[in-house]
Amino acid sequence: MQSWKWNRKKPPVFPLLVLILLFFIAFSTLHSEHIIQRIHENPDHVHNHQEVSSATFVKPNLSGHLKQAAEVLDRFSRCNSTVEYNGRKVAWLGDSQHSGHWSARPESCDVFSGKWVFDNVSHPLYNESDCPYMSDQLACHKHGRSDLGYQYWRWQPHNCNLKRWNVKEMWEKLRGKRLMFVGDSLNRGQWISMVCLLQSVIPADKRSMSPNAHLTIFRAEEYNATVEFLWAPLLVESNSDDPVNHRLDERIIRPDTVLRHASLWENADILVFNTYLWWRQGPVKLLWTAEENGACEELDGHGAMELAMGAWADWVSSKVDPLMKRVFFVTMSPTHLWSREWKPGSKGNCYGEKDPIDLEGYWGSGSDLPTMSTVEKILRHLNSKVSVINITQLSEYRKDGHPSIFRKFWEPLRPEQLSNPPSYSDCIHWCLPGVPDVWNELLFHFL
């Protein structure tokens, strides 16, 4: 009896521990939800409890701050001062419920794994001289390249086939829609490739091309459709957003906003993004949107790209309905700057190369693995909203596909350059017809 009275006055230890544990779980859950709410709704500066205590998180793409920004960045913009990067990160929450391996869509065959097959029957898919929209930067035959083998290679996945290109079917997919490529000159090359692939079936008086500008538009009246290119090499706002005058000694970005570009791309039905090459050109200056004194921070290209991709991912995560809009991300396009990587002992680059690399799994320094890992991590959390066009490995094999010296150069070449062709060879961009046509075949395959 005495024992029973004791139990009533003082509960057993086990139920008490359970109550404490339940209280702790409830408190932790509420605290976590409060952290997430703070990142998404309120402040610019949020401390992530899972990171080091000194990390500061900035909510990107705040339209109010964009209006308050002192100026739109352009090629005349300068930093009033430069200070050490203080470690701020871009805060965004991905679609973690659907995260997984990056792929354009689940299927039994990996179309990104395969080999190049010489095919002078079905390829090229168009003739360079028949495309009135061809770029002099990519028209290699026009500028003196006589070996045309680069036009005849077809990508063959190992255990299946790519959907065969059909121009009428592609136009039907685009009927009443806007297809927009957003990115740098490599993405512009893919856009030109797509226009050349599509334009032949449109009568000359039923098609038009707007002048080269920040946003350039090819229009086909019969299909009420456009194929567009938006120059945004760093995705976020930058002082390099002029499509012509963007060769600058100091690269400045607003790492926390894509809104100025997004105002142009937000109404497109199919979006194809890329970014990579411009982040490999030295340190980047960061001018945060809320910064009132024009003070920049400086960060290496890889770190700056991660911030910019976070701002882009925030827009995708919050604005894209996959049932209404298709979003694609094209992975990095490799360069072939050092022939010693595929031909040990040599000292050249892509100049003079006429055949693909036949070593399966070849990987050169033109593809940066840490950058790929960062991009993959971000895209994995957008998996339900972004389809990945993984061009990197298949393009690695194509050391023969670059313009080399066979393109128009915008500045006169010096005598010492002319006497040493590898010194001015373009081993970054791609001849057309050529490799970017396959990137578009992949896009067609997944649409």
LOVEX-527137 format. One line per 5 residues: number of its first residue (from 1); for each residue x, y, z of N, C-alpha, C. Coordinates in steps of 0.1 Angstrom, whole numbers. Example, Ala and Ser with C-alpha at 12.3 -4.5 7.8 and 13.67 -1.06 7.14 Angstrom:
# residues 2
1> 132 -57 78 123 -45 78 132 -33 78; 128 -22 71 137 -11 71 129 0 79 $
//
This chain:
# residues 447
1> 8 -12 0 0 0 0 9 12 0; 19 12 8 28 23 9 35 25 -4; 38 14 -11 45 15 -23 36 21 -34; 23 17 -34 14 23 -43 13 38 -42; 12 43 -29 11 57 -26 24 64 -32 $
6> 35 58 -30 48 63 -36 47 65 -51; 42 54 -57 41 55 -72 32 66 -77; 21 69 -69 12 79 -74 18 93 -72; 26 95 -62 32 108 -59 44 110 -69; 51 99 -73 63 100 -81 62 90 -92 $
11> 59 93 -105 58 84 -116 70 76 -117; 69 64 -123 81 56 -126 90 63 -136; 103 60 -135 113 66 -143 111 65 -158; 107 53 -162 106 50 -177 96 59 -184; 83 61 -179 74 70 -186 79 84 -185 $
16> 86 88 -175 92 102 -174 102 104 -185; 111 94 -188 121 95 -198 114 96 -212; 103 88 -213 95 89 -226 90 103 -229; 84 109 -218 79 122 -219 90 132 -223; 101 131 -217 112 140 -220 117 139 -234 $
21> 118 126 -238 122 123 -252 112 129 -262; 99 127 -260 89 132 -269 89 148 -269; 92 154 -258 93 168 -257 105 173 -266; 116 166 -264 128 169 -272 126 168 -287; 119 157 -291 117 155 -305 108 167 -311 $
26> 97 170 -303 88 180 -307 95 194 -309; 104 197 -299 112 209 -299 121 210 -311; 128 198 -313 137 198 -324 130 200 -338; 118 194 -339 111 195 -352 107 209 -354; 101 215 -343 97 230 -344 109 238 -347 $
31> 120 236 -341 132 244 -344 137 242 -358; 137 230 -363 141 228 -377 132 235 -387; 119 234 -384 109 241 -393 111 256 -393; 115 261 -381 117 275 -379 129 279 -387; 140 271 -387 152 274 -395 149 275 -410 $
36> 141 264 -415 137 264 -429 129 276 -432; 120 280 -424 111 291 -426 119 304 -427; 129 305 -419 138 317 -419 146 318 -432; 150 307 -437 158 307 -449 149 311 -461; 137 306 -461 128 308 -472 121 321 -472 $
41> 118 326 -461 108 338 -460 115 351 -456; 123 351 -446 126 364 -440 139 370 -444; 150 365 -437 162 374 -437 172 371 -448; 181 380 -450 193 377 -458 203 369 -452; 204 370 -439 215 363 -432 209 353 -422 $
46> 211 340 -425 206 329 -417 217 319 -414; 218 316 -401 228 306 -397 222 292 -398; 229 284 -406 225 270 -408 230 261 -396; 221 255 -389 226 248 -377 234 236 -380; 234 231 -393 241 219 -397 255 223 -402 $
51> 258 236 -403 271 240 -408 279 246 -396; 291 251 -399 299 257 -389 291 270 -384; 293 273 -372 285 284 -366 287 298 -373; 299 299 -380 302 312 -386 296 314 -400; 290 303 -406 285 303 -419 272 312 -419 $
56> 272 321 -429 260 330 -431 253 327 -444; 240 326 -443 232 322 -455 224 333 -460; 224 335 -473 217 346 -479 206 340 -488; 193 345 -486 182 341 -494 183 348 -508; 184 340 -519 186 347 -532 173 351 -538 $
61> 175 359 -549 164 363 -558 153 371 -551; 157 380 -542 148 389 -536 145 401 -544; 133 403 -550 130 414 -559 132 427 -552; 128 428 -540 130 441 -533 144 446 -532; 153 437 -530 167 440 -530 172 444 -544 $
66> 167 437 -554 171 441 -567 167 455 -571; 156 459 -566 152 473 -569 161 483 -562; 166 479 -550 174 488 -542 188 488 -546; 192 478 -555 206 478 -559 210 491 -566; 222 495 -563 227 508 -568 227 509 -583 $
71> 230 499 -590 231 500 -604 230 486 -611; 226 486 -623 226 474 -631 241 471 -635; 246 459 -633 260 457 -637 261 457 -652; 271 464 -657 275 464 -671 290 465 -672; 295 466 -685 309 465 -687 317 477 -681 $
76> 310 487 -677 316 499 -671 316 498 -656; 310 488 -650 309 487 -636 322 484 -630; 325 489 -618 337 487 -611 334 485 -596; 343 478 -589 341 477 -574 347 489 -568; 341 495 -558 346 506 -551 358 501 -542 $
81> 357 489 -538 368 483 -530 367 468 -530; 377 461 -527 377 446 -527 381 441 -513; 373 433 -507 376 427 -494 376 412 -495; 381 406 -484 382 391 -484 368 385 -483; 366 374 -490 353 367 -490 350 363 -476 $
86> 338 367 -471 334 364 -457 327 351 -455; 326 343 -466 320 330 -464 305 328 -465; 299 339 -470 284 338 -472 281 327 -482; 270 320 -479 265 310 -489 251 314 -493; 247 308 -505 234 310 -510 225 300 -504 $
91> 213 303 -498 204 294 -492 193 291 -501; 191 278 -504 180 274 -512 177 259 -508; 164 255 -509 161 242 -506 156 234 -518; 163 223 -521 160 216 -533 148 206 -532; 145 200 -542 134 190 -542 139 177 -537 $
96> 143 176 -524 150 165 -519 141 152 -519; 128 153 -519 120 141 -520 122 133 -532; 126 140 -543 128 133 -556 143 132 -560; 152 135 -550 166 135 -554 171 121 -557; 180 120 -566 186 107 -570 197 110 -579 $
101> 201 100 -587 211 101 -597 207 111 -608; 216 119 -613 212 128 -624 210 120 -637; 199 122 -643 197 116 -656 185 123 -663; 185 123 -676 174 130 -682 160 123 -679; 160 110 -678 148 103 -673 152 89 -671 $
106> 145 82 -662 149 68 -660 146 59 -672; 156 52 -676 154 42 -687 164 32 -686; 162 21 -694 171 9 -693 185 12 -699; 185 21 -709 198 24 -716 203 38 -713; 216 38 -710 222 51 -708 227 56 -722 $
111> 220 66 -727 223 71 -740 236 80 -740; 241 83 -728 253 91 -728 265 83 -728; 264 70 -727 275 60 -727 275 53 -741; 286 55 -749 286 49 -762 299 52 -769; 298 52 -782 310 55 -790 306 63 -803 $
116> 316 69 -809 313 76 -822 316 66 -833; 306 66 -843 306 58 -854 307 66 -867; 316 63 -876 317 71 -888 305 67 -897; 298 77 -901 286 75 -909 284 86 -919; 289 84 -931 287 94 -941 275 92 -950 $
121> 266 84 -945 253 82 -952 242 91 -946; 240 90 -932 230 98 -926 235 111 -920; 248 113 -920 254 125 -914 263 132 -925; 264 145 -925 258 155 -915 243 156 -917; 236 162 -907 222 164 -908 218 176 -916 $
126> 227 184 -919 225 196 -928 239 200 -933; 239 209 -944 251 214 -949 254 227 -944; 267 230 -941 271 243 -936 266 254 -945; 268 253 -958 265 264 -967 250 266 -969; 242 256 -965 227 257 -966 221 264 -955 $
131> 228 267 -944 222 274 -932 226 289 -932; 216 297 -935 220 312 -936 223 318 -922; 221 310 -912 223 316 -898 236 311 -892; 244 304 -900 257 299 -895 266 310 -890; 273 307 -879 282 317 -873 296 315 -880 $
136> 303 326 -883 316 325 -888 326 320 -878; 322 319 -865 331 313 -855 331 298 -856; 320 293 -863 318 278 -863 318 272 -877; 319 281 -887 319 276 -901 333 272 -905; 337 260 -902 351 256 -904 354 254 -918 $
141> 345 248 -926 348 245 -940 349 259 -948; 340 268 -945 340 281 -951 354 288 -949; 360 286 -937 372 293 -933 384 284 -936; 383 274 -945 395 268 -950 398 253 -945; 389 248 -937 391 234 -933 387 224 -944 $
146> 397 217 -949 394 208 -961 390 194 -957; 395 189 -945 392 176 -941 378 176 -934; 368 171 -940 354 172 -935 350 160 -927; 359 151 -923 355 140 -916 348 143 -903; 351 154 -897 344 158 -884 329 159 -885 $
151> 324 160 -898 310 161 -900 302 148 -900; 310 137 -901 304 124 -904 303 114 -893; 306 119 -881 305 110 -869 292 111 -863; 286 99 -860 273 97 -853 275 91 -840; 268 96 -830 269 90 -816 260 78 -815 $
156> 266 67 -811 259 54 -810 260 49 -795; 249 50 -787 249 44 -774 252 29 -775; 257 24 -763 262 10 -763 250 0 -765; 239 2 -759 229 -9 -758 216 -5 -764; 215 6 -771 202 11 -776 206 21 -787 $
161> 195 28 -792 197 38 -803 191 51 -798; 198 62 -802 192 75 -801 180 76 -810; 170 83 -806 158 86 -814 163 93 -827; 160 88 -839 165 94 -851 159 108 -853; 167 118 -856 163 131 -858 152 132 -869 $
166> 141 139 -866 131 142 -875 126 156 -874; 129 164 -884 127 179 -883 112 182 -882; 103 175 -889 89 178 -888 84 175 -874; 88 163 -869 84 160 -855 89 170 -845; 101 175 -846 106 185 -837 98 197 -838 $
171> 94 202 -850 86 214 -851 72 211 -844; 67 199 -846 54 197 -839 55 198 -824; 67 193 -819 69 194 -804 70 209 -800; 74 218 -810 76 232 -806 64 240 -810; 54 235 -816 43 243 -821 37 251 -810 $
176> 36 264 -812 30 273 -802 39 275 -790; 52 272 -791 61 272 -779 73 281 -781; 79 284 -770 92 291 -770 103 282 -765; 113 278 -773 125 271 -769 136 281 -767; 142 282 -755 152 292 -753 165 285 -747 $
181> 176 288 -753 189 284 -748 195 296 -740; 199 293 -728 205 304 -719 219 300 -715; 228 309 -718 242 306 -713 252 313 -721; 264 306 -724 275 312 -729 277 309 -744; 289 311 -750 290 309 -764 289 295 -768 $
186> 292 285 -759 290 271 -763 275 268 -764; 267 274 -755 253 272 -756 247 280 -769; 254 291 -772 250 298 -784 253 289 -796; 264 281 -796 267 272 -807 256 261 -808; 251 256 -796 241 246 -797 228 252 -802 $
191> 225 265 -799 213 272 -804 215 273 -820; 226 278 -825 228 279 -839 226 265 -846; 232 255 -839 230 241 -845 215 238 -846; 207 241 -835 193 238 -836 186 246 -847; 190 259 -848 183 267 -859 187 261 -873 $
196> 199 257 -874 203 251 -887 196 237 -890; 194 230 -879 187 217 -880 172 219 -884; 166 231 -880 152 233 -881 148 241 -893; 157 250 -897 152 261 -906 149 256 -921; 155 245 -925 154 241 -939 140 238 -944 $
201> 131 235 -935 117 232 -939 108 244 -938; 113 255 -934 105 267 -932 108 276 -944; 98 280 -952 100 289 -963 106 302 -959; 115 308 -967 123 319 -964 114 331 -959; 102 332 -966 93 343 -962 85 341 -950 $
206> 87 329 -944 79 325 -932 88 324 -920; 100 328 -921 109 327 -910 117 340 -908; 121 343 -896 129 356 -894 138 354 -882; 149 362 -882 159 362 -871 160 376 -867; 158 378 -854 160 392 -848 175 395 -848 $
211> 179 408 -848 193 411 -847 200 406 -835; 213 403 -836 221 398 -824 220 408 -813; 215 403 -801 213 411 -790 214 402 -777; 211 408 -766 210 401 -753 201 388 -755; 190 390 -762 181 380 -765 179 380 -780 $
216> 183 369 -787 182 368 -801 171 357 -805; 162 360 -814 151 351 -816 149 347 -831; 148 334 -833 145 328 -846 130 324 -845; 122 329 -855 108 327 -855 103 320 -867; 94 310 -865 88 303 -876 73 305 -876 $
221> 67 313 -885 53 317 -885 44 305 -885; 47 295 -894 38 284 -896 35 276 -883; 45 276 -875 43 268 -862 41 277 -850; 41 290 -852 39 300 -841 49 297 -830; 62 294 -834 72 290 -825 84 298 -826 $
226> 92 299 -816 105 306 -816 116 297 -810; 128 299 -815 140 292 -810 149 304 -806; 152 306 -793 158 318 -789 171 315 -781; 180 325 -781 192 324 -773 194 337 -764; 195 334 -751 198 345 -742 212 344 -737 $
231> 220 355 -739 233 356 -735 234 358 -719; 238 348 -712 239 349 -697 250 339 -693; 263 342 -696 273 332 -695 275 327 -680; 271 336 -670 273 332 -656 260 330 -649; 249 330 -657 236 327 -652 231 339 -643 $
236> 238 343 -633 235 354 -625 238 367 -632; 233 378 -627 237 391 -633 252 394 -632; 258 399 -642 272 402 -642 275 414 -651; 288 418 -650 292 429 -659 297 424 -672; 294 411 -675 298 405 -688 285 401 -696 $
241> 274 407 -693 261 404 -699 259 410 -712; 268 418 -717 268 423 -731 272 412 -740; 264 408 -750 267 397 -759 279 399 -768; 283 412 -769 294 415 -778 306 420 -770; 304 430 -762 315 436 -754 316 430 -740 $
246> 323 419 -739 323 413 -726 337 408 -722; 347 412 -730 361 408 -726 366 419 -716; 366 415 -703 369 424 -693 380 418 -684; 388 427 -678 399 423 -669 393 419 -655; 382 425 -651 376 423 -638 362 418 -640 $
251> 360 406 -636 347 400 -637 339 401 -624; 327 408 -625 319 411 -613 305 404 -615; 301 397 -604 287 391 -605 279 395 -592; 266 395 -594 258 395 -582 254 381 -579; 261 374 -569 259 360 -568 246 355 -563 $
256> 238 364 -559 225 360 -552 213 364 -560; 214 367 -573 202 369 -581 204 366 -596; 193 359 -601 192 357 -615 180 364 -621; 174 373 -613 161 379 -617 161 387 -630; 172 395 -632 172 403 -644 172 394 -657 $
261> 179 383 -657 179 373 -668 166 366 -668; 161 362 -656 149 354 -654 137 362 -660; 137 375 -659 126 383 -665 124 380 -680; 135 376 -686 134 373 -701 132 358 -703; 136 349 -694 135 335 -697 123 329 -691 $
266> 116 336 -681 106 329 -673 94 325 -681; 91 331 -692 79 327 -700 82 317 -711; 94 312 -712 98 302 -722 92 289 -718; 88 280 -728 82 267 -725 93 256 -723; 104 257 -730 115 248 -729 128 256 -727 $
271> 135 253 -716 147 261 -713 159 251 -713; 170 256 -720 182 248 -720 193 256 -715; 198 253 -703 208 261 -696 222 255 -697; 233 263 -697 246 258 -694 254 269 -687; 265 266 -681 275 275 -676 286 266 -671 $
276> 298 271 -674 311 264 -670 323 272 -673; 325 274 -686 338 279 -691 343 292 -685; 333 301 -683 337 314 -678 341 314 -663; 338 303 -656 343 302 -642 357 297 -641; 363 294 -652 377 289 -652 387 299 -656 $
281> 383 312 -655 392 323 -660 397 332 -649; 400 326 -637 405 333 -626 395 337 -616; 399 345 -606 390 349 -595 378 358 -600; 367 357 -592 355 365 -596 352 374 -584; 348 386 -587 344 396 -577 329 394 -574 $
286> 325 394 -562 312 392 -557 306 406 -552; 295 410 -558 289 423 -554 275 419 -550; 272 416 -537 260 411 -532 249 422 -535; 237 418 -538 226 427 -541 223 437 -531; 224 433 -518 221 442 -507 233 451 -503 $
291> 244 450 -510 256 458 -507 254 472 -511; 255 482 -502 252 496 -506 264 504 -509; 276 499 -505 288 507 -507 297 503 -518; 292 494 -527 300 490 -538 312 482 -535; 313 476 -523 324 468 -519 322 453 -524 $
296> 332 448 -530 332 435 -536 340 425 -527; 336 413 -527 345 402 -522 351 395 -534; 362 388 -531 368 380 -542 368 366 -539; 365 357 -549 364 343 -547 369 336 -559; 374 324 -557 379 316 -569 367 312 -577 $
301> 369 308 -590 359 305 -599 349 294 -595; 355 284 -589 347 272 -585 337 276 -574; 342 283 -564 333 288 -553 323 297 -558; 326 307 -567 317 316 -573 306 309 -581; 310 299 -589 300 291 -597 290 284 -587 $
306> 295 279 -576 286 272 -567 275 282 -562; 280 294 -559 270 304 -554 260 307 -565; 265 310 -577 256 313 -588 246 302 -591; 251 290 -591 242 278 -594 232 277 -583; 235 281 -571 225 281 -560 214 291 -562 $
311> 218 303 -567 208 313 -570 199 308 -582; 205 302 -592 197 296 -603 188 285 -598; 193 276 -590 186 265 -585 174 270 -576; 176 280 -569 165 286 -561 153 290 -570; 157 297 -582 146 301 -591 139 288 -597 $
316> 147 278 -601 141 266 -606 132 260 -596; 137 258 -584 130 251 -573 116 258 -570; 117 272 -570 105 279 -566 95 283 -577; 100 283 -589 92 288 -600 88 278 -611; 94 267 -612 92 257 -623 82 247 -619 $
321> 71 246 -627 62 235 -626 65 225 -638; 70 213 -635 75 204 -645 63 200 -655; 51 202 -651 40 199 -660 37 210 -670; 43 222 -667 41 233 -676 53 238 -683; 65 234 -678 78 240 -683 88 229 -683 $
326> 95 227 -694 107 217 -694 120 225 -692; 128 220 -683 141 227 -680 152 216 -682; 162 219 -690 173 211 -693 186 218 -688; 196 210 -683 209 216 -680 219 208 -688; 227 215 -696 238 208 -704 251 208 -696 $
331> 257 197 -694 269 197 -686 281 203 -693; 292 203 -687 303 211 -692 308 205 -706; 312 214 -715 317 211 -728 333 211 -726; 339 199 -729 354 198 -726 362 206 -737; 374 210 -733 384 216 -742 395 206 -745 $
336> 402 208 -755 413 199 -759 426 208 -761; 431 213 -750 442 223 -751 456 216 -750; 457 203 -747 470 197 -744 470 183 -751; 476 182 -763 476 169 -770 484 158 -762; 492 162 -753 500 152 -745 490 143 -737 $
341> 478 148 -735 468 140 -727 463 128 -735; 462 129 -748 458 118 -756 469 112 -765; 480 120 -765 492 115 -773 504 118 -765; 508 110 -756 519 113 -747 532 117 -754; 539 127 -749 551 132 -756 549 143 -766 $
346> 537 145 -770 534 156 -780 533 169 -773; 534 180 -780 534 194 -774 523 203 -780; 514 197 -787 504 206 -794 490 206 -787; 480 208 -794 466 208 -789 457 202 -800; 445 208 -802 436 201 -811 440 204 -826 $
351> 449 213 -828 453 217 -842 458 204 -849; 452 202 -861 457 191 -870 450 178 -867; 441 177 -856 435 164 -853 423 162 -862; 423 149 -867 413 145 -877 404 134 -872; 407 128 -861 399 116 -857 395 117 -842 $
356> 384 111 -838 381 111 -823 391 103 -816; 391 104 -803 399 96 -793 391 83 -792; 398 71 -794 391 58 -793 393 51 -780; 399 58 -770 401 52 -757 388 54 -749; 380 44 -747 368 45 -739 370 50 -725 $
361> 363 59 -720 365 65 -707 375 75 -706; 381 80 -718 391 90 -718 386 102 -710; 395 108 -702 392 120 -695 404 130 -695; 402 142 -700 413 152 -700 410 163 -690; 420 172 -689 419 183 -680 409 194 -684 $
366> 404 192 -696 393 202 -701 380 200 -694; 379 189 -686 367 187 -678 371 186 -664; 365 195 -656 370 197 -642 361 188 -632; 367 178 -626 359 169 -618 353 175 -606; 360 184 -598 354 191 -587 341 199 -591 $
371> 343 206 -602 331 214 -607 320 205 -611; 322 193 -617 312 184 -621 305 179 -608; 313 176 -598 307 171 -586 298 181 -579; 302 194 -579 293 205 -574 280 206 -582; 281 206 -595 269 207 -603 260 195 -601 $
376> 266 183 -600 258 171 -599 250 172 -585; 257 177 -575 251 178 -562 238 187 -563; 240 198 -569 229 207 -571 217 202 -579; 221 196 -591 211 191 -600 204 179 -594; 211 171 -585 204 160 -579 192 164 -571 $
381> 193 176 -565 182 181 -556 171 188 -564; 174 189 -578 163 194 -586 158 184 -596; 161 171 -593 159 160 -602 145 160 -609; 135 163 -601 121 162 -607 118 174 -616; 127 185 -615 124 197 -623 134 200 -634 $
386> 145 193 -634 156 195 -644 160 182 -650; 161 182 -663 166 170 -670 180 173 -674; 190 164 -672 204 167 -675 207 161 -689; 213 169 -697 219 164 -710 234 163 -707; 239 151 -705 253 149 -701 262 147 -713 $
391> 267 158 -718 275 158 -730 290 156 -728; 294 156 -715 308 158 -713 317 146 -718; 313 134 -714 321 123 -718 321 121 -733; 310 122 -739 309 119 -754 317 130 -761; 317 142 -756 324 153 -763 339 152 -760 $
396> 343 146 -749 357 144 -746 364 136 -757; 357 127 -764 364 119 -774 367 127 -787; 360 139 -788 360 146 -801 371 157 -802; 383 154 -800 394 163 -802 395 169 -816; 389 162 -825 389 166 -840 378 176 -843 $
401> 369 179 -834 357 186 -837 358 201 -835; 369 206 -831 370 221 -828 374 229 -841; 371 242 -841 375 250 -852 390 251 -855; 398 250 -844 412 251 -845 415 265 -852; 422 265 -863 425 278 -869 414 282 -880 $
406> 405 273 -882 395 275 -893 382 281 -888; 383 294 -885 372 302 -881 376 317 -883; 366 326 -882 369 340 -882 374 344 -869; 385 351 -868 390 357 -856 387 372 -856; 382 377 -845 377 391 -844 389 401 -843 $
411> 400 397 -840 412 406 -839 423 401 -849; 430 410 -855 441 406 -865 451 397 -858; 455 387 -865 465 377 -860 479 383 -863; 488 382 -853 502 387 -854 510 377 -862; 521 382 -868 530 373 -876 535 361 -868 $
416> 538 363 -856 543 352 -848 532 341 -845; 520 346 -844 509 336 -843 507 328 -856; 507 335 -867 505 329 -880 515 318 -883; 527 321 -878 538 311 -880 537 299 -870; 528 300 -861 527 289 -851 512 286 -849 $
421> 505 279 -858 491 277 -857 485 272 -844; 492 263 -837 486 259 -824 485 270 -814; 493 281 -816 492 292 -806 479 300 -806; 472 299 -817 459 306 -818 448 297 -822; 450 284 -821 439 274 -824 428 275 -813 $
426> 415 275 -818 404 275 -810 400 260 -807; 404 256 -795 401 242 -791 390 241 -780; 382 252 -781 371 253 -771 357 251 -778; 355 259 -788 342 258 -795 342 246 -805; 331 245 -812 329 233 -821 325 237 -835 $
431> 331 230 -845 326 232 -859 312 227 -860; 305 234 -870 292 230 -874 292 228 -889; 285 217 -894 279 206 -886 289 199 -877; 285 193 -866 294 186 -858 288 182 -844; 297 183 -834 294 178 -821 281 184 -815 $
436> 278 197 -816 266 202 -810 253 197 -816; 254 192 -828 242 186 -834 238 174 -826; 248 166 -821 245 155 -813 239 159 -799; 243 170 -794 237 175 -782 222 178 -784; 219 183 -796 205 186 -799 197 173 -803 $
441> 204 163 -808 197 150 -810 193 144 -796; 202 146 -786 199 141 -773 187 149 -767; 187 162 -769 175 170 -765 163 166 -771; 163 163 -784 151 158 -792 147 144 -786; 157 136 -782 154 123 -777 146 124 -764 $
446> 149 134 -756 142 135 -743 130 144 -742; 127 151 -753 115 160 -753 103 151 -755 $
//
